[in-house]
C-alpha cells in the first residue's frame, strides 16, 4: 500500500472524527447515517462501541488528548449501561465492550473500563446454552423461535478470551471455545459460503437448520455474514491455533474473493452481480480487510499465501480509500459511504435500514484497517 495514501486517509478520518466530538461524546451516533449524517442517540443498540473504538484508534494515531478524554467519557456511559442492564439482553457484548472498554484498559490502564468489560463478559456467558453448546444470539433464553447462534458472534468472543486473561478464570475462555467449535461446524456450508444464523433443538441441542436473517435468502451468502466469517476464523486461529480454523479461513475468504465485483467491494449479498443493480456494502469489505491482515500477522499462513492474501487486502482497502471514503466532513460525518445496515428482499423479513449510508461498524473497521497498515498495532480483539 502507498504510505502517503494511507496517511492522507487517516488524516481525513481524523478530521471528521474530531468535528464529531462536539456532538457525539456525551451522546452517541445512531447505528447508521440518515442522508449521510448520524442522528444523535443514547447508548443503546449493538453499535455504539464502534464510535468509542474510532476515538481510541484516532488517539493511537495522533496522541491527541481530546480523543482520549471523549473516549473515557463514553467508557463511563458503558459502565452505567452494563451496571444497570440497559439494552444488554443479547450477545453483542463484544461489539459493545471490546473497542470501548477493553481498548480503554489496554491504552490507559483504567480499572473502571476493566470492571465494565468483565461485567459485559459475565453478561455474555449468561446466554450460553449447554444444549447445543452455543451462545444464544437474541430473544428470551431458551425460546424455540430464537434458539440459535449467528455468525457475527465470532467477533464477540475475544471479550471472553480477554476476560480469562485478566481474571485468571478459564470459564470465559472455555465457553468461547465451545461456541467457536459449534459455529464453525454448522455455519460453513460445503461450498464455504456461510449461513447467517443456525437454529438448534432446545430439547436436545441437535442442529436443526441454517437460514438468513439479513441476507437475500436462506441459501445465499450475505456479504457481511461472510465477512464476519473471514475475521472470525482468523481470530479463532489466533486463540485456538487449530489447523481447522486456518483452513476454514482460507476457504471462507476464497469464496468471498471469488464473488467480488470489479471494484473489490461486494454487493450486500454475494449472490448479486452488476446487472442486478443492488447496493454495495462497504462495511463488509472493511471487515474482510481487517480479517485478512489479522491472519497474516499471526503466523498462520505460508509465505506464499500471506503474500497472496495481503495483496487482495491492499486492493480492497485501496478501493475503499479511493471510491468510498469520506474526504471531508462537508460530505458526511461518517468515514466510509455506501454501506448497508439491512436490505429487504422477498425472501427475508427485514425492512430497509441504512441502505447506501455510513454505518458505525463500517467506519470502525475501515479505520482499523488503515491503522493496521500504518503501524504495528496491538489489536483490541
Secondary structure, 3 states (H helix, E strand, C coil): CCHHHHHHHHHHHHHHHHHHCCCCCCCEEEEEEECCEEEEECCCCCCHHHHHHHHHHHHHHHCCHHHHHHHHHHHHHHHHHHHCCCCCCCCCHHHHHHHHHHHHHHHHCCHHHHHHHHHHHHHHHCCEECCCCEECCCCCCCCHHHCEEEHHHHHCCHHHHHHHHHHCCCHHHHHHHHHHHHHHHHCECCCCCECCEEEECCCCCCEEEEECCCCCCCCCCEHHHHHHHHHHHHHHHHHHCCHHHHHHHHHHHHHHHHCCCCCCCCECECCCCHHHCCCECHHHHHHHHHHHHHHHCCCCCCHHHHHHHHHHHHHHHHHHHHHHECCCCCCCCCCECCEEEECCCCCCCCCCEEEEECEHHHHHHHHHHHHHHHCCCCCCC
